[in-house]
Amino acid sequence: MKRNFLVGFTAILLGFSACNSNVDEISEEVISQTIEINSELLIDLVNEVRASGTTCGNTYYPPVDAIVWNNKLEQAAVNHSKDMHQNNFFSHESPEGSTLTKRLQEVGYNYSKAGENIAKGYLNEQQVLNGWLVSEGHCANIMNGNFKEMGVGRVGNYWTQNFGAQR
């Protein structure tokens, strides 16, 4: 069955955004609960890219420092993925007007910089990272040296990756 793979991105306080759409074949899988992700694998995969540097679109990003996992960023990401899944939308802003800023405030994450990647349809950590890396905006978020922490949440096939630097 054909499924649309969509990836959305926003970078708060950085002034850029992008969305990407890819179509690929996957088996239909209906999942309605939070799915445990391998946070250690995902942070390792992200930090491998950050350590080696990469090209995002036409822009080369040199290596940057590793990031660490943050449970508050993870909780905000899980909350957003759950909202998208339960309410059948795919956007950085919920139909009720919830934004990354509000979601981070709700979990008590006091930030100086924050950004968000979203994705839909990917089945594992490597696939979703690969999808984000082929999108210039998502890739730029991953390579942003101002971000010091990350948290990711998945509900069904909705993924949210939050980045931040605390005040």
Beta strands, then each sheet from edge to edge (+ up, - down):
strand 1: 2-12
strand 2: 16-25
strand 3: 54-56
strand 4: 59-61
strand 5: 68-69
strand 6: 111-120
strand 7: 149-155
strand 8: 158-166
sheet 1: 2+ 1- 6+ 8- 7+ 5+
sheet 2: 3+ 4-
end
